[in-house]
Amino acid sequence: MQISWNGLGCFTLVAKPVQGEVTVVTNPFKAQDDMKLKSGVASVIVQTHEGKDTENLSAFEPEHPEEGKKVFVVKHAGEYEVQGVFVIGVDAPKKDGTPHTIYRIDVEGMRTGFLGTLDRELTTKEIDALGTIDILILPAGGNGVLSPQGAAAVIGQVEPRLVIPSYVGTGAYASVEVAKREIGCPTDEMPKLKVTRAQLPEEDMRMALLSM
């Protein structure tokens, strides 16, 4: 699987679950904070909530239009299967009660957790619903989402093998250096992450800092 960061909470996951590639995009944002989302293709778009930072669906065209397939949009809790990719949505409202969904994306034998714009620690019920997570994508920049310290606390709850922070190093969000210091694990910086299940860390958790 290949994971790249498009800014804020928007990531592109490209996997080969059965035959051919399937692309999953998370929280496609509308232009803001001097950031503009590049257009692309997707088979699945996952949205954690309604808002300017999730609703730029038009930026992504169907990945396999020749097969008559449209982009499948997931907005709510539930279980979904699209072209060999399994998505599990879990209700996780923000601190003020704003509706918000977190997700587990299962593909290529790996479980990726996506926490969107979560701004609090997880409940026991939410942790149980997510289940075992190999790769955790979570906000760590503060300013309406988890702070670096809050992200570290949630990472301790989930205990993933690999962490990827979002909402860092841009605009009003915490710097990459602060996030690295607070999360406090070995870090690899790269343009995009390419990983198989066999390549996941076996013992010590690691963090992948992706560049936009």
C-alpha positions in Angstrom: 0.0 0.0 0.0 1.1 3.5 -0.7 0.0 6.5 1.5 0.5 10.1 0.5 -0.6 13.3 2.2 -2.4 16.1 0.4 -2.6 18.5 3.4 -4.9 18.9 6.4 -6.7 15.6 6.8 -6.6 14.5 3.2 -4.7 11.4 2.5 -4.6 9.1 -0.6 -4.2 5.4 0.0 -3.5 3.3 -3.0 -3.8 -0.5 -2.6 -4.2 -3.7 -4.6 -6.7 -5.8 -2.7 -7.5 -8.2 -5.4 -6.9 -7.1 -9.0 -5.8 -3.7 -10.1 -5.5 -0.6 -7.9 -8.1 0.8 -5.6 -7.6 4.4 -4.3 -9.1 5.6 -1.1 -9.2 9.4 -0.3 -9.9 10.9 3.1 -11.5 14.3 3.9 -10.9 16.2 0.6 -10.7 19.8 1.5 -11.7 23.0 -0.3 -8.9 25.6 -0.8 -7.9 27.3 2.5 -4.9 28.6 4.4 -3.0 29.0 1.1 -3.5 25.3 0.3 -5.3 24.0 -2.7 -6.1 20.4 -3.2 -4.8 18.8 -6.4 -7.4 16.9 -8.5 -7.1 13.1 -8.8 -9.0 9.9 -9.0 -10.7 7.8 -6.3 -12.7 4.6 -5.9 -13.7 5.5 -2.3 -13.9 8.8 -0.4 -14.2 8.8 3.3 -15.5 11.8 5.2 -15.5 12.2 9.0 -17.8 15.2 9.2 -19.4 18.0 7.2 -17.4 21.1 6.6 -15.0 23.0 4.3 -12.2 20.6 5.1 -14.0 17.5 3.9 -16.4 18.4 1.1 -14.4 18.9 -2.0 -15.7 15.7 -3.7 -15.5 17.3 -7.1 -11.7 17.2 -7.0 -11.7 13.4 -7.6 -13.0 11.6 -10.7 -14.0 7.9 -10.7 -10.9 5.7 -10.8 -12.4 3.2 -13.2 -15.0 5.0 -15.3 -14.5 2.5 -18.1 -16.1 -0.1 -15.9 -19.0 2.1 -15.1 -17.9 2.6 -11.5 -18.6 5.8 -9.6 -16.8 7.2 -6.6 -18.3 5.5 -3.4 -18.6 8.1 -0.7 -18.7 7.0 3.0 -20.0 9.6 5.4 -21.5 7.7 8.3 -20.8 4.8 10.8 -21.3 1.3 9.4 -19.5 -1.4 7.5 -18.8 -1.1 3.8 -17.0 -3.1 1.2 -15.8 -1.6 -2.1 -13.7 -3.5 -4.6 -12.0 -5.5 -1.8 -11.5 -2.6 0.5 -13.3 -2.9 3.9 -14.3 0.3 5.7 -15.7 0.4 9.2 -17.1 3.7 10.5 -17.5 4.4 14.2 -19.5 7.3 15.7 -17.0 9.6 17.6 -18.6 13.0 18.2 -16.3 15.9 18.9 -16.1 17.4 22.4 -18.9 19.9 21.7 -21.2 17.2 20.3 -20.6 17.9 16.6 -21.2 14.7 14.6 -17.9 13.1 13.6 -17.0 9.6 12.4 -13.7 7.8 12.7 -12.7 4.9 10.5 -10.8 1.7 10.1 -9.8 0.8 6.5 -8.8 -2.8 6.0 -6.8 -3.7 2.9 -3.7 -5.8 2.0 -3.8 -7.4 5.4 -3.3 -4.1 7.2 -5.7 -2.1 9.3 -5.4 1.7 9.0 -7.2 3.9 11.5 -8.2 7.4 10.3 -9.3 9.8 13.1 -10.1 12.8 11.0 -10.4 15.9 13.1 -10.8 14.2 16.5 -10.2 16.7 19.4 -10.4 14.4 22.4 -9.2 11.0 23.7 -11.2 7.9 22.6 -13.7 6.2 24.8 -13.4 2.5 25.6 -16.4 1.8 23.3 -14.7 3.5 20.4 -11.4 1.7 20.9 -13.2 -1.6 21.0 -15.1 -0.8 17.8 -12.0 0.2 16.0 -10.2 -3.0 17.0 -6.5 -3.7 16.4 -4.9 -0.9 14.3 -1.6 -1.3 12.5 -1.3 2.2 11.0 -2.9 5.2 12.8 -3.5 8.5 10.9 -4.5 11.2 13.4 -4.4 15.0 13.8 -1.6 16.4 16.0 -1.7 20.2 15.4 -4.2 21.6 17.9 -6.4 24.6 16.8 -9.6 22.6 16.8 -8.1 19.1 16.5 -5.9 17.0 18.8 -2.9 18.8 20.1 0.5 17.1 19.9 0.1 16.1 23.6 -3.5 14.9 22.9 -2.3 12.9 19.9 0.3 11.2 22.1 -2.4 10.2 24.6 -4.6 8.7 21.8 -1.6 6.9 20.4 -1.1 5.3 23.8 -4.7 4.2 23.8 -4.6 2.6 20.4 -1.0 1.3 20.4 -0.5 1.1 16.6 2.7 -0.1 14.9 3.0 3.0 12.7 1.8 6.6 13.2 1.1 9.2 10.6 0.3 12.7 11.9 -2.0 15.2 10.1 -2.7 18.9 10.6 0.9 19.7 11.4 3.5 22.1 10.1 1.2 24.5 8.3 -1.0 27.5 9.0 -2.1 27.8 12.7 -1.2 24.2 13.5 1.7 23.0 15.6 5.1 22.5 14.0 6.4 19.2 12.9 9.2 19.5 15.5 6.7 19.9 18.4 4.7 16.9 17.1 7.9 14.8 16.9 8.9 15.8 20.5 5.5 15.1 22.1 4.8 11.8 20.3 8.3 10.8 21.0 9.1 7.8 18.8 11.6 7.0 16.1 10.6 9.1 13.0 11.1 8.6 9.3 10.5 11.6 7.0 9.5 10.9 3.4 7.4 12.2 0.5 5.1 9.1 0.6 4.9 5.9 2.5 5.1 2.5 0.8 4.5 -0.3 3.1 3.5 -4.0 3.2 2.3 -6.0 6.2 5.7 -7.6 6.5 7.4 -4.2 6.6 5.4 -2.9 9.6 7.5 -2.4 12.8 7.6 -5.5 14.9 8.4 -4.1 18.3 9.0 -0.4 18.7 6.4 1.9 17.1 7.6 4.3 14.5 6.2 7.6 13.0 6.1 8.5 9.3 6.2 12.2 8.6 4.9 12.7 5.1 5.6 15.8 3.0 2.9 17.5 0.9 
